[in-house]
Amino acid sequence: MRIRYSAPGRVNLIGEHTDYNQGFALPIALPQRTFVAFDPDPSGVLSVSSSAGGGPVRIGLDTVPGQVTGWAAYVAGVVWALLNAGIAVPGGTMTITSEVEIGSGLSSSAALECAVLGALLAAVGADLDRIEQAHIAQQAENEYVGAPTGLLDQLASLFGSTGQAMLIDFRDVTVQPVHFDPESSGVALLLMDSRVRHAHAGGEYAARRASCERAAAALGVASLREADPSALHRVTDPVDARRARHVPTENQRVLDCVAALASSDFEAVGALWNASHASMRDDFEITTPHLDLIAATAVHAGALGARMTGGGFGGCVIALVPEETAEVVGEAVSRTVCAAGYSEPGITRTHAGAGAGPATEA
């Protein structure tokens, strides 16, 4: 019997690089999804193909890190992490299609992991809670693929809900729904894709994580969640100190954003997004001149706020824009970015979508 499952990409509204620092983040699931169609069989091998032209790739059910590389490593990593959790999965044929742009900062990798995970769990009738599923998917990405990401992407893909953001506390690993429907207040959420791709397995993401760990050690705290911004002078390395400052200030911006959303104060939310982008640009140093130009142009043209979203060094910018100026803002960003010699950005409206679950098509 064919099993169909899907999981969404995500946009992080605010709270970047806070997940592995045991802080807070506020993502939404996107309408765009990754679909898996799985036909189990007793072959003892998983044959995986992608509609994007990859495959078929044959994955042994006893696979170990290093055996499979490229996009199929995410699938193999889920098989491996499930076996580590004591869940043996069947072989079969798996076909993957996706609406989530790879490398755009919208977490195509977590969408793939969570869709594959859901299909494999359905095949064996295993019932795991979503927190446990998130840890398994994260282990696949961290230890099999080799990308040292936090838990944000997997939790967002699994817990997403239409019209809701998710306040994630990474110290306690809890997820609380937060109403997010800017359109009801006459505000559009624009997603502006720079068309510049990034790779989390690259060195810059890992370097930021290592910098945070050094700063926490210098401050004598378990994580930068506990860091007092006024004590950062004790971090003697100036680069580590700047990057450390981003985390507690970003955590506070997340909490302030949740409070502003409770009263639908999107001007306050926009101001927090601007401050978040500045912190990522100046302290954490994960934006690029290209992304900075997109964000600054959007605000100059009338957006309430704009910020890079995702791990950085490429990907997307999000902006909150009054409905009546959404088209003007989009046109200004496209015109300015192209005049600066960059590729024309992809600009779309988006909203909070549903989380992972069984699919009717793949």
N, C-alpha and C positions, 0 to 999 in steps of 0.2 A: 504494500500500500504506500502510495506516495505521500510524503510529509512535506508540507509547505510552511515556512516560518519567515518572519521578517523582523528587522530591527532598524530604528532610525539613526541618522546622524544627529548631531547636536550643535547648538550654538551656546556658548557660555556668555550670559548677559554681563556678568562681572565676577571677579575672583579668579585671577590667572596665576598659575604656579603656586597656588595655596594648598592644593590637594596633598602633595607629598610633604607639606609642612604642617599637616594636621589642622588646617584652617577651615575657612568657609568658601563656598562658591554657590553661584546661582545660575545654573544652566536651564535651557529648555530643550526638549526633543524637537527635531525638525520634521516637516512633512515628508521630506525625501528619505527613502528607505533602501536597505539592502535586502534582497529576497533570496531565499534558499529553497530549492526543490531537491528532496532527498529520497532516493529509492533504496532502502536497505536490502542487502543480500548476504549470503553466507560466504562470500569470496575471501573474507579476511583482509581485504584491501579497500581503501577508500579512493575512488577515482573522482577527481574534482576538476571541473571546467568552469571558466568564467566567460560570460557573454562579451566581455571586453577583449576576448581573443586569447586568454590564457588557458593552457591545458590541452588535453587532460593531464593532470599531475597525479601520480600514484603515491598514496601515503600509506605506509604500513601502520597497523594499529598499535604496534610497539615502538613507534617513532620516538626519537630522542632529539634534543636540541642539536642543530647543526646538519641534520639530514635533509631538511627541506628549507629552501630559501625563497626569496621573492614573495609575491602576494600569497602563495599557497602556504607559506610558513604560518600565517595567522590561523589557517584551518588546522594544520598539523599541530600547532601549539594548543589548540582547544582539545584535540584528541588526547594529546600528551597530558595536559592538566587534568582532564577528566579521569584518566587512568591513575594519575597521582592521587586523586580524591577517592579512588576505589570504585570508579564507574567505568566498566569496559563497554565500549560502543561497537556496533556492528560495522562491517564493511558495506560497500554499496556505491552508488553513483550519485554525485552531488553536482548540481548546476547552480551557479551564482549569477545574479544580475543585480545591478546597483544603480540607484539614482543619485548617490552621494559622491560628489567629486573627490577623487583621490588627491591627497596632499593639499586640500584647500583649507585645512584647519577646522573642518566640520566633523572630524572623527569618523572617517570612513573605516578606519581599522576597528574601532569598537563596534560599529554597526555590523561589520563582517563577523567579528568574534561572537557577538551576542545572537546573531541570526543563526550561525552554525551551531552554537551551543544549544539554542532552543530546539533546533531540529534534531540534534543528537539525543538530547534528553527526552524528547517526545518519542523517539524511536525505541528507547529502552524503558519508557514509562517511569522515569525518575522524576521526583517532585522535589526540587530544591528551591529554597526561598531566594528572592532576588539579590539579597546581600551576598549570599554564598555564590550565586551565579556570577556576580560582579567580581568577586575575588578570583574565581577560576579563570574568567576571561582576562583579568589583569595579569595573572600568573603566566598565561599563554603569551601575552605581549612582552612582559618583562623578561621572563626566563627562557622562552623559546625563541622569540623574535629578536630580543635583545634591546628593546626600547624601554628606557626607565621611566615610563609614564606613571602618574598617580591613578587614583580610582575614579576620577571625575567622569571620564568619558563613558565607562561601562555603566555606572550608576545612572547617568542621564539617559542612556539608551534604554535601560531596563525599566526605569521608574517614570518615564515621560507620560504626560497626560495633556489632552487638548485643553488649551486655555489656562495652563498652569506652568509656572516655573517650579524649580525644586531648590530649596535651601538645604544644601548638604553640609553637614558637620563631619569633617574627616577624622577628628579625634575620636568621636563616639560612633562614627559610621551610621548616622541617622539621616533620613530624608524627609523633609516636611514640605507639603505643597504650599505654594505662594501664588495667589491669583495674578495672572498676567494676561491682560487683554487690552492692550493700548488702543486698538481700533475703536473700542466702545467709548474712548475719550477723545476721538478724533485725531489719534496719533498713529502713524505708520512705522513699522519696524522694517528698515531697509537692510538688506544683506548685500554687501559690495565686495565681490570677489576680485582680488588684485590680479589673478591669473598666475601669480608666482607661487610655485609649489615648494613645500618644505618636507623634511623627513625627520621624524622624532628619533630615529636610530642614529642620527648624526650627532656630532660632538657637542654642539652648543647647548642643547637641552640638558644633556648629562652634566655639562660644565656648570649650568645654573643650579642644578640639584646639589652638586658637590660643594658649590659656594655656600649654599644655604646650610649644609651640614657643618661646614667649617665654622660659620658664624654662630650657629647654635652651640657648638662645642666651646667657642670662645666666651659665650655668654653664660655657659653653665646651665643651659636649659635642654630639655629633651627634644624640643622642636621650636621653630620660630613662632608657633602659636603662642608660646609663653613669653616671647620677647617683649621687653619694654622699650619702645622707641627711644626713650631718653637715655637708655643705657648703651646705645650702639657705639658710643665712643670707645667702649672696651674691645670692639672688634678692630684690631690694629691694621688689618689689610683694608685699604680704602675701597677697593672694588667689592670685597665681601661685605663691607659695611653698607655700601649703597644698595647692593642687592638684598641684603637683610632688611633694610628699611622698607622695601616694597611690601614685604609679607604682612606685618602687623597693620600697616596703613591700608592695605588692600582688604584685609579681613574686616576692618572697621567700615570700609566703603560698602562691602557686601551687606553688612547688617543695616547700615544707613539706607541702602537701596531697598531692602525689604520693608523698612519702616515707611519709606516714601511711597512704595507701591500700595501699601495698605490704605493710603488716602488718595491714590491715583495722582500723585504729584509728579508728573513726568518731567517737569522742569527741573526738579531736584534730582531725579534719576539721571537726566541728561548731564547735569553738572558733575555728578559722581562718575559718570562714564568718561567725561573729559579729564577728570583728575586721575582716573585709573590709567588712561592712555598715557598721560604725562609721566606717571610713575613707571610704567612699562618702558617708556622711551628713555627716561633720564636715569632712573635708578636700576631697573632690572635689565635694561638694554637688550630688549628682545624685538623691538619694532625695527622697521627699515625706513629710509627716506621715502620710499614709495608708499608704504602704509601710512606714514605720518602725513604725507600730502593728501591722501584720500580723506583721512579723518579731519584734518584742518580745513580742507575745502568744503566738506559737508557742513561743518559748523559755521563757517563763514557765509555759506549760502542759505542758512536758516535752520539747520538741524538743532535740536535741543541738546544733543550730545552725540559723540561718536567715539568709538574705541576699537582697537584691534581685538579680535577674539581668537582664542586658540593658543597653541604653544609658542608661536612667534616665528619671525624670520621669513614670513610669507603668509599666504592665506587670505583671510577676509577681515573686513571692517564692518561693524554694525552701527547703525545710526537710528535714533528716534527723531522723527520728523513730523511736524504738524501736517495733517492730511492735505491741506490746501497748498503746501509748498513741496510736497514729495517729488513731483515731476521736475520742478525747478532745481531742487538739490541734486537729483540724479543727473540731470543734464549738465550742471555745473561741474560735478565730479568727473564725468566722462570727458568733457571738453578740456578741463585743466590737466587731467592725468595724461591724456593723449598729447597735449601741447608740450608736456614735459618729456615726451619721448617714450612713455610707457605704453604697454598694450591697453586697449580699451577694457575697462573693468566690466564684469558681469553684474548688473544691478537688478535685484528682484525684491519684492515684498515677501515677507515670511511671517510665520506665526508658530505658536507652540503646538506641536503635534503629539500623537499617541506614542506610547512606548512599545517595546518588543512584544510580539505575540504571534499566534497562528495567522497565516496569510491565506487568502483565497486564490492568489495567483503568484506565479514566480517566473 
